[in-house]
């Protein structure tokens, strides 16, 4: 599966747009790491626990998007975007989405 955030794949032409492919996840850190992050937030510094949570969430959302594109018979997903939203304190949703397409070599 080819993934790109531009609207084409170099060396290929889009033969058919199959529709929107998307994947999402809502993740939260456990209470212990949440407390550590609260203290770090008060004194300043990188919130590593949340950075790790977001990176893991992006990976899961991307995998789910790819699974959906594969069920559509796609060769690639173009114009990929990510968005995030807080669901509640310490929990965030990551959504990955793009256009599933069939490709032909130029």
TIRO-2110 file (N, C-alpha, C; in Angstrom, 1 decimal):
// TIRO-2110
0.9, -1.2, 0.0, N, 1, A
0.0, 0.0, 0.0, CA, 1, A
0.9, 1.2, 0.0, C, 1, A
0.7, 2.1, -1.0, N, 2, A
1.4, 3.4, -1.0, CA, 2, A
0.6, 4.4, -0.3, C, 2, A
1.3, 5.2, 0.6, N, 3, A
0.7, 6.2, 1.4, CA, 3, A
1.4, 7.6, 1.1, C, 3, A
0.6, 8.6, 0.8, N, 4, A
1.2, 9.9, 0.5, CA, 4, A
0.2, 11.0, 0.9, C, 4, A
0.8, 12.1, 1.3, N, 5, A
0.0, 13.3, 1.7, CA, 5, A
-0.2, 14.3, 0.5, C, 5, A
0.3, 13.9, -0.7, N, 6, A
0.0, 14.7, -1.9, CA, 6, A
-1.1, 14.0, -2.7, C, 6, A
-1.6, 14.7, -3.7, N, 7, A
-2.7, 14.2, -4.4, CA, 7, A
-2.4, 13.3, -5.6, C, 7, A
-1.2, 12.8, -5.7, N, 8, A
-0.7, 11.9, -6.7, CA, 8, A
0.4, 11.1, -6.2, C, 8, A
0.7, 10.0, -7.0, N, 9, A
1.9, 9.2, -6.7, CA, 9, A
2.8, 9.3, -7.9, C, 9, A
4.0, 9.8, -7.7, N, 10, A
5.0, 9.9, -8.8, CA, 10, A
5.2, 8.6, -9.5, C, 10, A
5.1, 8.7, -10.9, N, 11, A
5.2, 7.5, -11.7, CA, 11, A
4.0, 6.8, -12.0, C, 11, A
2.9, 7.2, -11.4, N, 12, A
1.6, 6.5, -11.5, CA, 12, A
0.5, 7.5, -11.9, C, 12, A
-0.6, 7.0, -12.4, N, 13, A
-1.8, 7.8, -12.7, CA, 13, A
-2.9, 7.2, -11.8, C, 13, A
-3.8, 8.0, -11.4, N, 14, A
-5.0, 7.5, -10.7, CA, 14, A
-6.0, 7.0, -11.7, C, 14, A
-6.2, 5.7, -11.6, N, 15, A
-7.2, 5.1, -12.6, CA, 15, A
-8.6, 5.2, -12.1, C, 15, A
-8.7, 5.1, -10.7, N, 16, A
-10.0, 5.2, -10.1, CA, 16, A
-9.9, 5.6, -8.7, C, 16, A
-10.8, 6.6, -8.3, N, 17, A
-10.9, 6.9, -6.9, CA, 17, A
-12.0, 6.1, -6.3, C, 17, A
-11.6, 5.4, -5.2, N, 18, A
-12.5, 4.4, -4.6, CA, 18, A
-13.3, 4.9, -3.4, C, 18, A
-12.9, 6.1, -2.9, N, 19, A
-13.6, 6.7, -1.8, CA, 19, A
-12.7, 7.0, -0.7, C, 19, A
-13.3, 7.5, 0.4, N, 20, A
-12.6, 7.9, 1.6, CA, 20, A
-12.2, 6.7, 2.4, C, 20, A
-11.0, 6.6, 2.8, N, 21, A
-10.5, 5.6, 3.7, CA, 21, A
-10.1, 6.3, 5.0, C, 21, A
-10.6, 5.8, 6.1, N, 22, A
-10.3, 6.4, 7.4, CA, 22, A
-10.1, 5.4, 8.5, C, 22, A
-9.4, 5.8, 9.5, N, 23, A
-9.1, 5.0, 10.7, CA, 23, A
-9.0, 5.9, 11.9, C, 23, A
-9.5, 5.5, 13.0, N, 24, A
-9.3, 6.3, 14.2, CA, 24, A
-9.1, 5.5, 15.4, C, 24, A
-8.7, 6.1, 16.5, N, 25, A
-8.6, 5.5, 17.8, CA, 25, A
-8.7, 6.5, 18.9, C, 25, A
-9.2, 6.2, 20.0, N, 26, A
-9.2, 7.0, 21.2, CA, 26, A
-8.3, 6.4, 22.2, C, 26, A
-7.3, 7.1, 22.7, N, 27, A
-6.4, 6.5, 23.6, CA, 27, A
-6.3, 7.4, 24.9, C, 27, A
-5.9, 6.7, 26.0, N, 28, A
-5.7, 7.4, 27.2, CA, 28, A
-4.5, 6.8, 27.9, C, 28, A
-3.8, 7.5, 28.7, N, 29, A
-2.7, 7.0, 29.5, CA, 29, A
-3.3, 6.6, 30.9, C, 29, A
-2.6, 5.6, 31.5, N, 30, A
-3.1, 5.2, 32.8, CA, 30, A
-2.8, 6.3, 33.9, C, 30, A
-3.5, 6.2, 35.0, N, 31, A
-3.5, 7.3, 36.0, CA, 31, A
-2.0, 7.6, 36.5, C, 31, A
-1.2, 6.7, 36.6, N, 32, A
0.2, 6.9, 37.1, CA, 32, A
0.9, 7.9, 36.1, C, 32, A
0.9, 7.6, 34.9, N, 33, A
1.5, 8.4, 33.9, CA, 33, A
0.8, 9.8, 33.8, C, 33, A
-0.5, 9.8, 34.0, N, 34, A
-1.2, 11.0, 33.9, CA, 34, A
-0.8, 12.0, 35.1, C, 34, A
-0.6, 11.4, 36.2, N, 35, A
-0.1, 12.2, 37.4, CA, 35, A
1.3, 12.8, 37.1, C, 35, A
2.2, 11.9, 36.6, N, 36, A
3.5, 12.4, 36.3, CA, 36, A
3.5, 13.6, 35.3, C, 36, A
2.6, 13.5, 34.3, N, 37, A
2.4, 14.5, 33.3, CA, 37, A
1.9, 15.8, 33.9, C, 37, A
1.0, 15.7, 34.9, N, 38, A
0.5, 16.9, 35.6, CA, 38, A
1.6, 17.6, 36.3, C, 38, A
2.5, 16.9, 37.0, N, 39, A
3.6, 17.6, 37.6, CA, 39, A
4.5, 18.2, 36.6, C, 39, A
4.8, 17.5, 35.5, N, 40, A
5.7, 18.0, 34.5, CA, 40, A
5.1, 19.3, 33.9, C, 40, A
3.8, 19.3, 33.7, N, 41, A
3.1, 20.4, 33.2, CA, 41, A
3.2, 21.7, 34.1, C, 41, A
3.2, 21.4, 35.4, N, 42, A
3.3, 22.6, 36.3, CA, 42, A
4.7, 23.2, 36.3, C, 42, A
5.8, 22.4, 36.1, N, 43, A
7.1, 22.9, 36.2, CA, 43, A
7.7, 23.2, 34.8, C, 43, A
7.0, 22.7, 33.8, N, 44, A
7.5, 22.9, 32.4, CA, 44, A
8.2, 21.7, 31.9, C, 44, A
8.3, 21.6, 30.6, N, 45, A
9.1, 20.5, 30.0, CA, 45, A
8.2, 19.7, 29.1, C, 45, A
8.8, 18.8, 28.3, N, 46, A
8.1, 18.0, 27.4, CA, 46, A
7.3, 16.9, 28.1, C, 46, A
6.0, 16.8, 27.7, N, 47, A
5.1, 15.8, 28.2, CA, 47, A
5.3, 14.5, 27.5, C, 47, A
6.4, 13.7, 27.8, N, 48, A
6.8, 12.5, 27.0, CA, 48, A
5.7, 11.5, 27.0, C, 48, A
5.0, 11.3, 28.1, N, 49, A
3.9, 10.3, 28.2, CA, 49, A
2.8, 10.6, 27.1, C, 49, A
2.5, 11.9, 26.9, N, 50, A
1.4, 12.2, 26.0, CA, 50, A
2.0, 12.1, 24.5, C, 50, A
3.2, 12.5, 24.4, N, 51, A
3.9, 12.3, 23.1, CA, 51, A
3.9, 10.9, 22.6, C, 51, A
4.2, 10.0, 23.5, N, 52, A
4.2, 8.6, 23.2, CA, 52, A
2.8, 8.1, 22.9, C, 52, A
1.8, 8.6, 23.6, N, 53, A
0.4, 8.2, 23.4, CA, 53, A
0.0, 8.7, 22.0, C, 53, A
0.3, 9.9, 21.6, N, 54, A
-0.1, 10.4, 20.3, CA, 54, A
0.6, 9.6, 19.2, C, 54, A
1.9, 9.3, 19.3, N, 55, A
2.6, 8.6, 18.3, CA, 55, A
2.0, 7.2, 18.1, C, 55, A
1.7, 6.5, 19.2, N, 56, A
1.1, 5.2, 19.2, CA, 56, A
-0.3, 5.3, 18.5, C, 56, A
-1.0, 6.3, 18.9, N, 57, A
-2.4, 6.5, 18.3, CA, 57, A
-2.3, 6.7, 16.8, C, 57, A
-1.4, 7.5, 16.4, N, 58, A
-1.2, 7.8, 14.9, CA, 58, A
-0.9, 6.5, 14.2, C, 58, A
-0.1, 5.6, 14.8, N, 59, A
0.3, 4.3, 14.1, CA, 59, A
-1.0, 3.5, 14.0, C, 59, A
-1.8, 3.4, 15.1, N, 60, A
-3.0, 2.6, 15.1, CA, 60, A
-4.0, 3.1, 14.1, C, 60, A
-4.2, 4.4, 14.1, N, 61, A
-5.2, 5.0, 13.2, CA, 61, A
-4.8, 4.8, 11.7, C, 61, A
-3.5, 4.9, 11.4, N, 62, A
-3.0, 4.7, 10.1, CA, 62, A
-3.2, 3.3, 9.6, C, 62, A
-2.9, 2.3, 10.5, N, 63, A
-3.1, 0.9, 10.2, CA, 63, A
-4.6, 0.6, 9.9, C, 63, A
-5.5, 1.2, 10.7, N, 64, A
-7.0, 1.0, 10.5, CA, 64, A
-7.4, 1.6, 9.1, C, 64, A
-6.8, 2.8, 8.8, N, 65, A
-7.1, 3.4, 7.5, CA, 65, A
-6.7, 2.5, 6.4, C, 65, A
-5.5, 2.0, 6.5, N, 66, A
-4.9, 1.1, 5.4, CA, 66, A
-5.8, -0.2, 5.3, C, 66, A
-6.3, -0.7, 6.4, N, 67, A
-7.2, -1.9, 6.4, CA, 67, A
-8.5, -1.6, 5.6, C, 67, A
-9.0, -0.4, 5.9, N, 68, A
-10.2, 0.0, 5.2, CA, 68, A
-10.0, 0.2, 3.7, C, 68, A
-8.8, 0.8, 3.3, N, 69, A
-8.5, 1.0, 1.9, CA, 69, A
-8.3, -0.4, 1.2, C, 69, A
-7.7, -1.3, 1.9, N, 70, A
-7.5, -2.7, 1.3, CA, 70, A
-8.8, -3.3, 1.1, C, 70, A
-9.8, -3.1, 1.9, N, 71, A
-11.1, -3.7, 1.7, CA, 71, A
-11.8, -3.1, 0.5, C, 71, A
-11.4, -1.9, 0.1, N, 72, A
-12.0, -1.3, -1.1, CA, 72, A
-11.2, -1.7, -2.3, C, 72, A
-10.1, -2.4, -2.1, N, 73, A
-9.2, -2.8, -3.3, CA, 73, A
-8.3, -1.8, -3.7, C, 73, A
-7.9, -0.9, -2.9, N, 74, A
-7.0, 0.2, -3.2, CA, 74, A
-5.5, -0.2, -3.3, C, 74, A
-4.8, 0.5, -4.2, N, 75, A
-3.3, 0.3, -4.3, CA, 75, A
-2.6, 1.4, -3.5, C, 75, A
-3.3, 2.5, -3.2, N, 76, A
-2.7, 3.6, -2.5, CA, 76, A
-3.7, 4.5, -1.8, C, 76, A
-3.3, 5.3, -0.9, N, 77, A
-4.1, 6.3, -0.3, CA, 77, A
-3.4, 7.6, -0.5, C, 77, A
-4.1, 8.5, -1.1, N, 78, A
-3.5, 9.8, -1.4, CA, 78, A
-4.1, 10.9, -0.6, C, 78, A
-3.5, 12.0, -0.5, N, 79, A
-4.0, 13.2, 0.3, CA, 79, A
-4.3, 12.9, 1.7, C, 79, A
-3.4, 12.1, 2.4, N, 80, A
-3.6, 11.7, 3.7, CA, 80, A
-3.5, 12.9, 4.7, C, 80, A
-4.4, 12.9, 5.6, N, 81, A
-4.4, 14.0, 6.7, CA, 81, A
-4.7, 13.3, 8.0, C, 81, A
-4.2, 14.0, 9.1, N, 82, A
-4.4, 13.5, 10.4, CA, 82, A
-5.1, 14.7, 11.2, C, 82, A
-6.0, 14.3, 12.1, N, 83, A
-6.6, 15.3, 13.0, CA, 83, A
-6.7, 14.7, 14.3, C, 83, A
-6.7, 15.6, 15.3, N, 84, A
-6.8, 15.1, 16.7, CA, 84, A
-7.8, 15.9, 17.5, C, 84, A
-8.4, 15.3, 18.5, N, 85, A
-9.3, 16.1, 19.3, CA, 85, A
-9.3, 15.5, 20.7, C, 85, A
-9.4, 16.3, 21.7, N, 86, A
-9.5, 15.9, 23.1, CA, 86, A
-10.9, 15.3, 23.4, C, 86, A
-11.0, 14.1, 23.9, N, 87, A
-12.2, 13.5, 24.2, CA, 87, A
-12.6, 13.9, 25.7, C, 87, A
-11.5, 13.8, 26.5, N, 88, A
-11.7, 14.1, 27.9, CA, 88, A
-10.2, 14.3, 28.4, C, 88, A
-10.1, 14.8, 29.6, N, 89, A
-8.8, 15.0, 30.2, CA, 89, A
-7.9, 13.7, 30.1, C, 89, A
-6.8, 13.8, 29.4, N, 90, A
-5.9, 12.6, 29.3, CA, 90, A
-6.3, 11.6, 28.2, C, 90, A
-7.3, 11.9, 27.4, N, 91, A
-7.7, 11.0, 26.3, CA, 91, A
-7.8, 11.8, 25.1, C, 91, A
-7.3, 11.3, 24.0, N, 92, A
-7.4, 12.0, 22.7, CA, 92, A
-7.8, 11.0, 21.6, C, 92, A
-8.5, 11.6, 20.6, N, 93, A
-8.8, 10.8, 19.4, CA, 93, A
-7.9, 11.2, 18.3, C, 93, A
-7.4, 10.3, 17.6, N, 94, A
-6.6, 10.6, 16.4, CA, 94, A
-7.4, 10.0, 15.2, C, 94, A
-7.6, 10.8, 14.2, N, 95, A
-8.3, 10.3, 12.9, CA, 95, A
-7.3, 10.5, 11.8, C, 95, A
-7.1, 9.4, 11.0, N, 96, A
-6.3, 9.5, 9.8, CA, 96, A
-7.3, 9.2, 8.6, C, 96, A
-7.2, 10.0, 7.6, N, 97, A
-8.1, 9.8, 6.4, CA, 97, A
-7.4, 10.3, 5.1, C, 97, A
-7.9, 9.7, 4.1, N, 98, A
-7.3, 10.0, 2.7, CA, 98, A
-8.2, 9.4, 1.7, C, 98, A
-7.8, 9.6, 0.4, N, 99, A
-8.6, 9.0, -0.7, CA, 99, A
-8.0, 7.7, -1.1, C, 99, A
-8.8, 6.6, -1.1, N, 100, A
-8.3, 5.3, -1.6, CA, 100, A
-8.4, 5.3, -3.1, C, 100, A
-7.3, 4.9, -3.8, N, 101, A
-7.3, 4.9, -5.2, CA, 101, A
-6.7, 3.7, -5.8, C, 101, A
-7.1, 3.4, -7.0, N, 102, A
-6.4, 2.4, -7.9, CA, 102, A
-5.4, 3.1, -8.8, C, 102, A
-4.2, 2.5, -9.0, N, 103, A
-3.2, 3.2, -9.8, CA, 103, A
-2.9, 2.4, -11.0, C, 103, A
-2.4, 3.1, -12.0, N, 104, A
-1.7, 2.5, -13.2, CA, 104, A
-0.4, 3.1, -13.4, C, 104, A
0.6, 2.3, -13.8, N, 105, A
1.9, 2.8, -14.1, CA, 105, A
1.9, 3.7, -15.3, C, 105, A
2.6, 4.8, -15.3, N, 106, A
2.7, 5.7, -16.4, CA, 106, A
3.6, 5.1, -17.5, C, 106, A
END
